[in-house]
Amino acid sequence: MSIAPVPRLAVIVVAAGSGTRLAAGGPKAFVGIDDRSILHHALRGVFDAPEAQVVVVAPAGREGDALTEVAATAGDRLDRVTVVVGGDTRQASVAAGLDALWADVEVVLVHDAARALTPPEVFSRVVAAIDAGAAAAVPALPVVDTVKRVADGRVVASVDRSDLVAAQTPQGFRRDILASAYAAAQADFTDDAALVADRGETVVVVAGDDRAFKITTPADLLRARALLEDAPLPRVTAPTPAASADTPRVGFGSDVHAFGGEGDLWLAGLHWPGEGALSGHSDGDAIAHAIVDALLSAAGLGDIGTHFGTDKPEYAGAHADAFLGRARALLAEAGWRIGNVSVQVQARRPRFAGRREEAERVLSTALGGAPVSVSATTTDGLGFAGRGDGVSAFAVALVLPA
């Protein structure tokens, strides 16, 4: 019986972050993108990459969860995976990973689990750069946004972006160089390449990938979900179009939000600068939420709380396009298409007359072009909406078998 050679390459998967900005109520790596966690998707990419020892650095107390994800993704590489506990900082977590490397490892990749959709070819490009003689290599993308330097809330200068790149992971290193840099580290650095560069080593750049973005905020989680084209959608037991013959179906939805949120108002998918925000788990867009409720009701797919409740951290702060796009996808999965939607908003403010057509256009676009009509009333000053305490919206939706 032949014995598989010990790999000279190792990948340290850093999955010990707290996920504070994701606001998911737990470590980021174990938050779900679809029915699988961020760590699960990250490990799939790692195991599709070149053969390597894999060290997963997990938060204290979550080692068992990490092992579960390893078992689900490693296949016949399970004997080449080690799970260790991370430290209080990213640098301390990577150091823990370095301590677990096998003696034969010569090249080390350090990869953030939060870059869960990184394609295997990015790993290959980094390894190729090290094999070609580089001491360190990072994948990166050109900076495309205009960059400004600010002080005290004011722009003081524009920054030339022609020589700027946005670094990604995995970042690759000769093991001896990375180990020496960690042994001599006197401060925390934002990434491992910065630590190695501080030691005077040259770091080369290879092509990154748009899919290797870091999942940091709820909006990033929505982007990751959208990129997973084969991600199963939540299902609710409901009559199917076939069971209902070819009969169109009508649904009703409503939503209410009080003023008192942070920032500016978002309503009907529009930003209303200078208007006080509505309070809510997302942006409080009562019009968009009423439309979602009406669509789900018509298709027999539950209500907005089923799919967008406060237990779904990815929708914290999300705007109408995220809600409406997801609702449209849910209907399509269940075999329905949207006929048209009518919605009435009751509010003292904002004044809709000047932006009604814009609102209808934005909402229609988010629903794949289905017609949307919006009407507004101040209720003659009656009730909480008439007093200006909040906004209520009522929607009716027609859906048709696809």
GISULNOR-V165538 format. One record per run of one state. SS is the DSSP state (helix for helix, strand for strand, loop for the rest). FROM is the first residue (numbers start at 1). LEN is the number of residues. Records with the same first field share a line. If there is no record, write none. Layout:
SS: FROM-LEN + FROM-LEN
This chain:
loop: 1-8 + 16-12 + 31-1 + 33-4 + 49-4 + 59-4 + 74-1 + 86-4 + 100-7 + 113-7 + 132-4 + 143-4 + 152-2 + 160-5 + 185-7 + 199-4 + 208-2 + 213-5 + 228-14 + 245-4 + 268-2 + 279-7 + 300-4 + 309-4 + 316-4 + 334-2 + 347-6 + 367-4 + 378-1 + 382-1 + 388-2 + 402-1
strand: 9-7 + 32-1 + 37-1 + 53-6 + 81-5 + 107-6 + 136-7 + 147-5 + 154-6 + 165-10 + 203-5 + 249-19 + 270-9 + 336-11 + 371-7 + 390-12
helix: 28-3 + 38-11 + 63-11 + 75-6 + 90-10 + 120-12 + 175-10 + 192-7 + 210-3 + 218-10 + 242-3 + 286-14 + 304-5 + 313-3 + 320-14 + 353-14 + 379-3 + 383-5
